[in-house]
Amino acid sequence: MRRTVFNTPVIRHFFVSISWIAFKVTGWKLEGSLPKDPKYVLIGAPHTSNWDFPLALATAFLIRLDFFWLGKHTIFKGPLNPLMRWLGGTPIDRSKSNNVVQSTIDIFNSHDHLIITIAPEGTRSKVKEWKRGFYHIAHGANIPICMAYLDYEHGIVGFGPIFHPTGDVEKDIKEIQNFYKDIKGKKVDR
């Protein structure tokens, strides 16, 4: 797709080593594995802390994932813009109707291999409902959703089952959220 830290040879190897050391020192473990599908939406939940991002980056290095993610446009301001893009990010301005879902579907349809990571909550704050863009992207591109999680209670970064959207949004979202019901984020009060 584009040059990122994850596909820059010498730098990638350096960060793989740093990530491995960080996991060993902090006691975090990996559980499960990514699907073999060439394209899917990877959702990560619960998203409760700024620590989720470096943990996700370290995980991506360890599993050799070419990590692409969608994030709030405000973290791409000023000098952070080139860094965030190099870290695999694409800014999303949710205050405007930019047709992000259709644009992302088009990107998936133009690539043979692509994984894009999205936090379905859309924020670190407590939310009553998840954003549904990840679902509409997967359904529109006819690709599965891989459910990843950060379980701070047990120190596990895990990859759960893949989910194939049926088109019944309400039923499918409930089923996906049910997978996460016992997983604890860093801030358990949300």
C-alpha positions in Angstrom: 0.0 0.0 0.0 2.6 2.6 1.1 5.9 2.7 3.0 5.5 2.4 6.7 7.7 1.6 9.6 6.4 -2.0 9.4 7.8 -2.5 5.9 11.0 -0.5 6.2 13.6 -3.3 6.5 16.3 -2.2 9.0 14.0 -0.2 11.2 11.4 -2.9 11.3 14.0 -5.4 12.6 15.0 -3.0 15.3 11.4 -2.5 16.5 10.7 -6.2 16.4 13.6 -6.7 18.9 12.4 -3.8 21.0 8.8 -5.2 21.0 10.0 -8.6 22.0 12.0 -7.2 24.9 9.0 -5.0 26.0 6.7 -8.0 26.0 9.1 -10.1 28.0 9.8 -7.4 30.6 6.1 -6.5 31.1 4.8 -10.0 31.0 2.4 -9.5 28.1 1.5 -12.6 26.0 0.1 -13.2 22.5 -2.9 -15.5 22.1 -4.5 -16.8 19.0 -3.4 -16.0 15.5 -4.4 -13.8 12.5 -6.6 -15.4 9.9 -5.1 -16.6 6.6 -7.6 -14.4 4.6 -5.7 -12.0 2.4 -8.1 -9.1 3.3 -10.1 -8.2 6.4 -11.0 -5.5 8.9 -9.2 -6.0 12.1 -11.1 -4.5 15.0 -9.4 -3.9 18.4 -11.4 -3.5 21.6 -11.8 -2.5 24.3 -10.1 0.9 23.5 -9.8 2.6 26.9 -6.3 4.1 27.1 -3.6 5.8 25.2 -1.4 2.7 26.0 -3.5 0.7 23.6 -1.7 2.3 20.6 1.9 1.4 21.6 0.8 -2.0 22.6 -0.9 -2.5 19.2 2.2 -1.3 17.5 4.5 -3.7 19.4 2.1 -6.5 18.6 2.1 -5.6 14.9 5.9 -5.8 14.9 6.0 -9.1 16.7 3.5 -10.8 14.4 5.0 -9.1 11.3 1.8 -7.4 10.4 1.9 -4.5 7.9 -0.3 -2.4 10.2 -2.7 0.1 8.7 -5.2 1.9 10.8 -7.8 4.6 10.7 -7.6 7.3 13.4 -9.1 10.6 14.5 -7.8 13.4 12.2 -6.7 15.6 15.2 -3.8 13.3 16.0 -2.4 13.9 12.5 -1.9 17.7 13.1 1.3 19.5 12.5 4.6 17.6 12.8 2.8 14.5 14.0 1.2 14.0 10.5 4.2 12.4 8.8 5.0 10.3 11.8 1.4 9.0 12.2 1.2 8.2 8.5 4.6 6.4 8.7 3.1 4.4 11.6 0.4 3.2 9.2 -2.3 5.7 10.0 -4.9 7.4 7.9 -6.8 10.4 9.3 -10.6 10.3 9.5 -12.5 13.6 10.1 -15.8 12.3 11.6 -17.2 15.9 11.7 -17.6 15.9 7.9 -19.3 13.6 5.5 -16.3 12.3 3.6 -17.8 8.9 2.7 -15.0 7.1 4.5 -16.8 3.8 4.3 -17.1 3.8 0.5 -13.6 5.1 0.1 -12.2 2.3 2.3 -14.3 -0.3 0.5 -12.8 1.0 -2.8 -9.3 0.7 -1.3 -10.0 -2.9 -0.3 -11.4 -3.7 -3.7 -8.2 -2.4 -5.4 -5.8 -4.5 -3.3 -5.2 -8.3 -3.3 -3.9 -8.2 0.3 -4.9 -5.6 2.9 -5.7 -5.5 6.6 -7.0 -2.3 8.1 -7.4 -1.9 11.9 -10.2 0.1 13.4 -11.2 0.7 17.0 -15.0 0.2 16.8 -15.7 2.4 19.9 -14.1 5.3 18.0 -12.8 6.8 21.2 -11.2 6.0 24.5 -14.2 7.4 26.4 -17.2 5.3 27.5 -19.7 4.9 24.7 -23.2 3.5 24.6 -22.9 2.3 21.0 -20.0 1.4 18.8 -19.4 3.2 15.5 -20.5 1.0 12.7 -18.2 2.0 9.9 -16.0 -1.1 10.4 -19.0 -3.3 9.9 -20.2 -1.5 6.8 -16.7 -1.5 5.3 -16.4 -5.3 5.8 -19.9 -6.0 4.5 -19.5 -3.7 1.5 -16.1 -5.1 0.6 -17.4 -8.7 1.2 -14.5 -9.4 3.6 -14.5 -10.8 7.2 -13.9 -9.0 10.5 -11.1 -10.3 12.8 -11.7 -9.6 16.4 -8.6 -8.6 18.3 -8.4 -7.6 22.0 -6.2 -6.1 24.6 -7.0 -7.9 27.9 -5.2 -5.8 30.6 -6.5 -8.0 33.4 -4.6 -11.0 32.1 -1.9 -9.3 30.1 -3.0 -10.8 26.8 -3.1 -9.4 23.3 -5.3 -11.8 21.5 -6.9 -12.6 18.2 -10.4 -14.1 18.3 -12.5 -15.7 15.7 -13.3 -14.1 12.3 -16.8 -12.9 11.7 -18.6 -12.8 8.4 -21.1 -9.9 8.3 -24.6 -11.1 7.2 -26.1 -7.7 6.5 -28.2 -7.9 9.7 -26.4 -5.0 11.4 -28.1 -5.1 14.8 -27.8 -8.8 15.2 -24.2 -9.0 14.0 -23.0 -6.1 16.2 -24.6 -7.7 19.2 -22.8 -11.0 18.4 -19.5 -9.2 17.9 -19.8 -7.2 21.1 -20.8 -10.4 23.0 -17.3 -11.8 22.2 -15.8 -8.8 24.1 -18.1 -8.9 27.2 -15.5 -10.4 29.5 -12.4 -8.7 28.2 -11.1 -5.9 30.4 -9.5 -2.8 29.0 -6.9 -0.7 31.0 -9.7 1.5 32.4 -12.3 -1.0 33.6 -14.8 1.6 34.7 -15.9 2.4 31.2 
